[in-house]
Amino acid sequence: MAEKFLFEIVTPYRKLVSKEVEEVTAPGELGEFGILSGHTQYVTTLKAGTLVYKSGVDTDTIVIGRGYAEVSEDKTIILVDSAEYLKEIDLNTARAELTEAETRLAAMEPDDANYQRTVVAKELAEAKIAAKEV
């Protein structure tokens, strides 16, 4: 049996996961990365995308927004602006969110105060759609 480590996903609104797992795969800003027990310590940025964690024969998929991962030998904490289990995501809602974000972006200039927030919303909607369409 593989060694386990504590894994947590925390958003500003809820702690989505807090459990012992064997493996995590996450969407890093510089590319996807994997984590196992005993991993070297580091902190990295995350982009919107699909995160998968495994514990025994159980595998769960979560779509996350931008954030950070803090990895140590016996614990990994994911701090993100949003996170939803794949089963919680409605594909039609995600498509509507993408359309709305694209429409708003088309009407904005990059120096608009809400531009970056809208880019993040677009990235998250795209990640939800990609995860559901697999």
N, C-alpha and C positions, 0 to 999 in steps of 0.2 A: 504494500500500500504506500502511495506517495505521501510525502510530508505535507501538512497543511499549514496555512497561515491565515491570520485575520484579515478579512477584506471588507472595506466599508465604502459605500457611495453616499455622499452627503450633498444635498442641494440647499439653497436658502430656505426651502419650504419643507423638506423632510429628509430623514435618513432612510434611504431606499433599501440598502443592504447592510447587514452587519452579520457576517458568518465566517466560519472556517471553510476555506476552499483550497484546492490543489493547484489551480492554474487560472491566470487572467490574461486575456489578450485585449489590448486597448488601442484606440486610434491616436497616436502621438502626432504632434504638430510636424515632426520630421519623418513620420512613417509609423506603421503599426509595430507594436512591441509586445513581448510576452513576459510574464512574471511567474516565477516558481518560488517555493520556499527557499530561504537562504540567499535570495538575490542581493546584489550589491546595493547599497543605499544611494538614492538619487531623487531629485525632484525634476519633473518635466512638465511641459505644457501639453494640453490635449486639444484636439479639434473635434468638431461635431462628427459623430460617426457611431459605429457599432462596437460595443464592448461585450465580450463573452467571458463568462467564468464557469469553471467546472469544479464539481465536488463529487467524487466517486463517479457514478454513472449519470448523475444529473448535470445538465448543461442549461444555462440560462442566458438570454440575450437581452441587452438593454441598449437603447439609443441614448447617447449623451450629447450634451452641448459642449461648448468650450469650457476649459477649466484647467486643473492641475492634478498631477498624480504625485504622491509622496510614497516612495517605496523604501522599505527597510527589510532586513532579513526575515522578520516574523510578522510584518504588518504592511498592508498597502491601503492608503486612503485616497479615494478619488473625490475631489471637490470640484463640482461642476455647476453651471448655471441652471441646467435642467437635466432630468433623466427620467426615462419611461421604459418600463418593460415592453418588449416587442408586442406582447399580447394586449397591452393597453392602447396601442396606437391604431387609430382608424385611418385607413388609406385615403378615403375621400376627404377627411378633415385635413390630412397632411398635404394633399394636392391643393386644397383651397388656401391653406397657409402659404404655400409656395407661390401661388398665383397672386395673392395679396401682397406678399413681399416684393415680388418682381414688379408689380404695378407701382408700388410705392417707390421703389428704387429708380424706376424710369422717370419719375417726376421729381427726383431729388438731385441736388448737387453734392459732391463728396464732402464739402465743408458744412453741410447741414448738420445740425445737432443730433438728429435721429438717424443719420446715414449708417453709422457703424452698427447701431442696434438693429437696423433693418437687414443689414448684411448677415448678421448673426442669425436672425430669424429665418432668412433664406437658406443658410447653410444647414440649420437644424431641420427645416422642412425637407430639404433634399436628402439628408441622412435618414429621416424617417421613411421616406418613399423608397430609397435604395434598400433599406433593411426589410421592408414589407414585400418588396417585389422579388426578393431572392427565392 
